[in-house]
Amino acid sequence: MKDFFTGLQFLTRIRVIKQTEWSPESFGRSVKYFTLIGTVIGLILAGLNYVLSQFFPQHVLAAIIVVAEIVLTGGLHCDGLMDTADGVFSGRSRERMLEIMKDSRVGANGVVAFGILLLLKYSLIVDMTPTMLPAALVVMPVAGRMAMVISITSFPYARPDGMGKAFAQYAGRTTLVIAAVIALLIVASLGIQASVSAGAAVLMGVLAARYLTNVLGGLTGDTYGAVTELTELAALLIFVI
């Protein structure tokens, strides 16, 4: 359970146990639980939707859900999306792109990408029917973390070191299988629409990971976050379609 809590407390602001040591090996072993952590996030969002839908109109509820996910994850993946956008769309060399992505400051490309993400997520949630939204809120983070697991286990790491490398280096051979089985069990229980949306979204996330690998020569911790956010967006979009 320690490895699960390592992943949970890294990917979210949920604090269950006190951890003072964070070893690279534990980070790597926690990757197999990422889709289960996505399920926890989805259930919290669905529960929030159930409670607050009794009091707020749809457009207000959509804004609350978008903000709640950012608060719940500490904006970790949004930060990755912004850093990735700053680097990839800088028009510089591959080496310079990676340097820009490590810069703690956010540039114009990152701000624009984050603004577009918020606008699209809000708009898609507003367009959901009340019966469709709970399943979509669970599928969204599960599909996002499944795409992240594939990115970690199936694509090369772009830097010689970095926090993201610990995930890639110590994930293990069975990580992808375990994460996929958890995701399939959760998504299949939600019906055909959820399964189709999750599958198509993960495919789009993998295509995004491949594109970023071609541009950067591999993936980084920031691109893991970017792939997660893009996959979540795709899951909502396919649900609406």
N, C-alpha and C positions, 0 to 999 in steps of 0.2 A: 504493500500500500504506500510505502514511502515514495516510490517512483511516481505513482499516480498523483500524490500530493505535491511532488516537485513540479510536475507539469501543470497541475491545477493552479498552484500559487505563482507560477511564472506567467501563464497565459491569461490569468484573471486576477482580480483584486480580492478574491475569496481567500480568507485565511482560516484554515482549519487547525493546523498544528504549527508550532514554532520551529522554524528551520534556521539554523545559523550557518550550516555548511551546504554549499551547492557544488557538488563535484561534476565534472564533465561527463563522467560515466552515468551518473543519475539523470542528467539532462537527456543523454542519449536513450537510456532505458525508458524514460517517460514518454517518448514519442509514440509508442504503441497505444497509449491511452488518450491520444489527442482527440480522436473522434468521440470517445466517451466524455471527455471534457466539453467538446462541442455540444453534446447532448445535454449536459448540465446547463450550459449557457442557454440553449434553446428552450429548455423547460422553464427556466427562470423568466425568460422573455414571454413565453406563452402564458405563464401564470400571471405575470404583470398585465398582460393584455386582457386576461379573463377578469381580473379584479377591476381594472381601471375603465374597461369598456362599459361598465355600469354607470360611470359618472361623466365621461368625457366624449365629445364627438370624435368622429374618425380622424379628422385632420390634426386635432390636438393629440390624440392617442398615438398617431404615427410619429409625431415629433418626439414624444416621450420615449417611445420604443427605440428610436434611432439614438437618442442621447443615452438611454439606459444601457445599450450595448457598449457604447464608447466608455461609459463609466465602469461597467462591469469588467471590461478587458483592459482598462487603463489607457485606452487609445494606442495600445501596442502595435496593432496591425495598421492602424491609420498612419502612425509615424513611419512604418515601413513603406507604405504606399507613397507618402510624400517624399521620403528620401529617394526612393526608386525613381519617381517622376523627375525629381531634380537632376539625377544622374543621367538617366537614359535619354531624356529630352534636352540635354545640354548641348548636344551636337559636338562633343569633344571626343578625344580618343578613349579607348576602353579603360586605360589606366586612370585617366583623369575622371572618368565617370565614377569609378570606384572610390576615388578620393572625395569627390563631391558627395557621394552617398554617406560617407563617414562623418561629414561636417554636421555638427549639431544644429546649425542654423538652417532655417527653411527658406527656400527660394520661391520665385513666382510660380514655377511649374508645379511645385509641391502644393502650394496654396490652391491653385486652380484645380488640381486633381482632387484634393480633399473637398473642395466646394462642390465639384461635380458629383462626387461620391455621395455626399449628404443629400443633394438635390434629388438624385435618382433613387436612392433608398427610400427617402420620404415619399416621393411620388408613387413608387411601386407599392408601398405599404398602404397608402391612401386608396389605391385602386383595388385592393384586395377585398373580397366579400368577407363578412364576419365568420362564415363557416370555413373559408379557405385559409384565413390568416394564422390560426394556431399551428397548423401543420407546417406552413411556410416558415414560421419563426423557429421551428425545431430543425427543419431541413437545412435552412440557411447556414447556421454555424457548423452543423455536422459535415455538410458538403465542403465548406471552407476549410475545415481541419483535415478532411480526407485529401484534398488537393495539396495541403501543406505537407502531409506525410509523404505523398508521392514525390513532391519536390525535394524533400529531404533525402529520401531513400533511393531515388532514381536519377538524380541529376548531380553533376559534379559541383563542388564548392569552389567559388571563384577566388577566394583569398587563402593565403597560407595559414592564417589564424583568424580568430574572431569567435564570438559567442555562438554564432550559428553553426560553426564547424563542429562543436561538441555534439550537437544533435545529429549531424551527418555521420560523424566518426564512430559514435557509440550506439547508434540506433539498433543495430543487429539485423540479422537476416530475416527473422520472423516478424519484424515490426510491421511491415506493410500488410502482411496477411492478417495479423491480429486486428489492426486498425480497420481494415476493410470488412472483416467479419462483423465487428461491432457496428460499423456504419450500415451494412446491409440489413442487419437485424432491426436496427432502429428505423431506418427509412422504409423497409418493407412493411413494417407494422402500421405505417401511416397511409398505405394505399398506393395505387398505381400512379396517380398524379404526382405524389411525393417522390416515388421511385424514379420516374422519368425526369422530373426536374433535377433531382440530385445527380443522377447519372450524366445528364447533359451539362450541368454546371461544372461537375468535376472534370469532364472532358475539356471544357473551355478553359478551366484553370490550368490543366496540363499543357494546353496549347500556349497559354500565356507564359508558363514556366519555360517551355521550349524556346519561345521568342526571346525571353530575357537571357537564357543561356547562350543563344546565338549572338546577342549583342554584347554581353558581359564576359563571355567565356565560362560561365558557370553561375551559380546562384549564391546569395548571401542571406543573412538574417533579415535584412530589409526586404529582399525580394520574396522571402517566405510570407511576410506580412502582406505584401502587395498582391501576391497570388491568392491569399486567403480572402482579402477584401473583394477582389474581382470575381472570385468564385461565388461568394455570398451574393453579390449583385446579380450575377447570372442566374442563380437559383431563384431569386425573387422575380426576375424578368420572365423566366420560363413558366413560373407559376401563374403570372398574370396572363401570358399568352395562352 
